[in-house]
Amino acid sequence: MKYAGRMTDLIRAYREKRFPNRQFLSLTAGIIWFHIRVWTSPSIGSALSYKAKFLYSGAEYISWGYGLRPKRVLASAVLLTLLFAIPYHSLGPTYNDALESIYFSASTFVTLGTNINVTTAVQKILAVVEAFFGAAWMGLLIGAVTNRSQY
């Protein structure tokens, strides 16, 4: 007997005594074997492509609501600034000074530049990545504010 449902539905049906033990084990093995074949088949590229598109769409929805939510762009910019302030606080260049870390992160995010010098390679990479995100987020903000479909 083939089973075309999800594993959670199969377990629920087993707990409700709709399947005997032997049939449950056979169906479980079939579901596991199906997933192994899907993920190891030559068409794995299409499965991974689908997953990547799904994750990208979710990130796009959260960060700017597909261009319809300018407030989300601002909120996610603040969140990114605070998230980048954490390694600046612990790794430098603003050791143990939370306000300086947030200031450095915000000025790097909007690519203004500060009088704080980064010295290590990790700090430089973080600053460049944050400046890239900041430039991209400014584009998202402009796109979300000027989106004519919301008027």
PALUM-700202 format. One line per field, with one value per residue (C-alpha): residue number from 1; residue in three letters; chain; x, y, z. Coordinates in nm, 3 decimals. Layout:
N
num: (NUM;...)
residuo: (Ala;...)
cadena: (A;...)
X: (X;...)
Y: (Y;...)
Z: (Z;...)
END
This chain:
151
num: (1;2;3;4;5;6;7;8;9;10;11;12;13;14;15;16;17;18;19;20;21;22;23;24;25;26;27;28;29;30;31;32;33;34;35;36;37;38;39;40;41;42;43;44;45;46;47;48;49;50;51;52;53;54;55;56;57;58;59;60;61;62;63;64;65;66;67;68;69;70;71;72;73;74;75;76;77;78;79;80;81;82;83;84;85;86;87;88;89;90;91;92;93;94;95;96;97;98;99;100;101;102;103;104;105;106;107;108;109;110;111;112;113;114;115;116;117;118;119;120;121;122;123;124;125;126;127;128;129;130;131;132;133;134;135;136;137;138;139;140;141;142;143;144;145;146;147;148;149;150;151)
residuo: (Met;Lys;Tyr;Ala;Gly;Arg;Met;Thr;Asp;Leu;Ile;Arg;Ala;Tyr;Arg;Glu;Lys;Arg;Phe;Pro;Asn;Arg;Gln;Phe;Leu;Ser;Leu;Thr;Ala;Gly;Ile;Ile;Trp;Phe;His;Ile;Arg;Val;Trp;Thr;Ser;Pro;Ser;Ile;Gly;Ser;Ala;Leu;Ser;Tyr;Lys;Ala;Lys;Phe;Leu;Tyr;Ser;Gly;Ala;Glu;Tyr;Ile;Ser;Trp;Gly;Tyr;Gly;Leu;Arg;Pro;Lys;Arg;Val;Leu;Ala;Ser;Ala;Val;Leu;Leu;Thr;Leu;Leu;Phe;Ala;Ile;Pro;Tyr;His;Ser;Leu;Gly;Pro;Thr;Tyr;Asn;Asp;Ala;Leu;Glu;Ser;Ile;Tyr;Phe;Ser;Ala;Ser;Thr;Phe;Val;Thr;Leu;Gly;Thr;Asn;Ile;Asn;Val;Thr;Thr;Ala;Val;Gln;Lys;Ile;Leu;Ala;Val;Val;Glu;Ala;Phe;Phe;Gly;Ala;Ala;Trp;Met;Gly;Leu;Leu;Ile;Gly;Ala;Val;Thr;Asn;Arg;Ser;Gln;Tyr)
cadena: (A;A;A;A;A;A;A;A;A;A;A;A;A;A;A;A;A;A;A;A;A;A;A;A;A;A;A;A;A;A;A;A;A;A;A;A;A;A;A;A;A;A;A;A;A;A;A;A;A;A;A;A;A;A;A;A;A;A;A;A;A;A;A;A;A;A;A;A;A;A;A;A;A;A;A;A;A;A;A;A;A;A;A;A;A;A;A;A;A;A;A;A;A;A;A;A;A;A;A;A;A;A;A;A;A;A;A;A;A;A;A;A;A;A;A;A;A;A;A;A;A;A;A;A;A;A;A;A;A;A;A;A;A;A;A;A;A;A;A;A;A;A;A;A;A;A;A;A;A;A;A)
X: (0.000;0.135;0.085;0.077;0.058;0.294;0.491;0.307;-0.028;0.099;0.207;-0.128;-0.311;-0.092;-0.169;-0.538;-0.484;-0.565;-0.251;-0.101;0.265;0.403;0.217;0.323;0.690;0.655;0.488;0.745;1.029;0.857;0.832;1.197;1.310;1.106;1.280;1.621;1.550;1.423;1.726;1.983;1.836;1.999;1.721;1.834;1.909;1.541;1.456;1.730;1.626;1.271;1.390;1.616;1.331;1.107;1.367;1.432;1.062;1.028;1.321;1.176;0.838;0.991;1.232;1.007;0.673;0.728;0.762;0.434;0.557;0.806;0.785;0.930;1.232;1.295;1.237;1.467;1.732;1.721;1.739;2.038;2.213;2.165;2.273;2.594;2.656;2.692;3.017;3.152;3.089;3.266;3.533;3.609;3.672;3.440;3.514;3.267;3.092;2.740;2.653;2.974;2.905;2.556;2.689;2.962;2.715;2.459;2.716;2.859;2.510;2.428;2.790;2.869;3.198;3.326;3.645;3.664;3.931;3.895;4.221;4.168;4.057;3.740;3.636;3.701;3.496;3.209;3.215;3.213;2.929;2.726;2.788;2.670;2.353;2.299;2.324;2.086;1.840;1.842;1.739;1.465;1.342;1.328;1.151;0.898;0.823;0.785;0.585;0.276;0.071;-0.011;-0.173)
Y: (0.000;0.341;0.640;0.988;1.195;1.366;1.189;1.380;1.264;0.906;0.923;1.072;0.795;0.533;0.676;0.659;0.286;0.315;0.117;-0.197;-0.183;-0.368;-0.149;0.168;0.066;-0.014;0.320;0.511;0.344;0.434;0.802;0.813;0.636;0.882;1.181;1.022;0.968;1.324;1.482;1.258;1.242;1.421;1.679;1.793;2.131;2.198;2.100;2.324;2.603;2.580;2.593;2.890;3.079;3.005;3.138;3.444;3.520;3.489;3.725;3.970;3.960;4.012;4.288;4.511;4.341;4.308;4.686;4.765;4.819;5.108;5.077;4.726;4.864;5.109;4.846;4.596;4.868;4.941;4.568;4.522;4.820;4.674;4.328;4.468;4.667;4.342;4.226;4.580;4.584;4.254;4.246;4.615;4.887;5.011;4.769;4.771;5.091;5.013;5.363;5.394;5.053;5.158;5.492;5.322;5.067;5.331;5.555;5.256;5.143;5.478;5.497;5.830;5.722;5.808;5.900;5.544;5.340;4.970;4.783;4.409;4.224;4.096;4.449;4.570;4.286;4.354;4.723;4.659;4.405;4.646;4.933;4.707;4.619;4.986;5.085;4.804;4.905;5.265;5.131;4.923;5.228;5.439;5.157;5.106;5.477;5.543;5.229;5.353;5.037;5.137;5.469)
Z: (0.000;-0.095;0.128;-0.025;0.292;0.529;0.800;1.074;0.933;0.923;1.287;1.386;1.200;1.368;1.711;1.627;1.551;1.180;1.084;1.237;1.346;1.044;0.795;0.983;0.961;0.592;0.515;0.724;0.536;0.209;0.305;0.416;0.097;-0.112;0.049;0.005;-0.366;-0.411;-0.246;-0.417;-0.765;-1.058;-1.047;-0.703;-0.856;-0.912;-0.553;-0.414;-0.650;-0.520;-0.158;-0.232;-0.401;-0.103;0.144;-0.072;-0.095;0.284;0.341;0.093;0.267;0.611;0.510;0.302;0.242;-0.135;-0.164;0.008;0.364;0.403;0.781;0.755;0.571;0.853;1.122;0.953;0.907;1.280;1.353;1.122;1.278;1.624;1.510;1.361;1.679;1.876;1.712;1.715;2.090;2.149;1.875;1.853;1.745;2.023;2.307;2.596;2.493;2.376;2.258;2.059;1.902;1.798;1.670;1.468;1.331;1.232;1.065;0.878;0.776;0.617;0.488;0.651;0.804;1.149;1.326;1.466;1.289;1.225;1.252;1.211;0.900;1.070;1.163;0.809;0.657;0.897;0.815;0.439;0.467;0.678;0.435;0.150;0.343;0.419;0.054;-0.043;0.230;0.110;-0.232;-0.069;0.120;-0.195;-0.378;-0.101;-0.059;-0.431;-0.504;-0.688;-0.636;-0.279;-0.374)
END
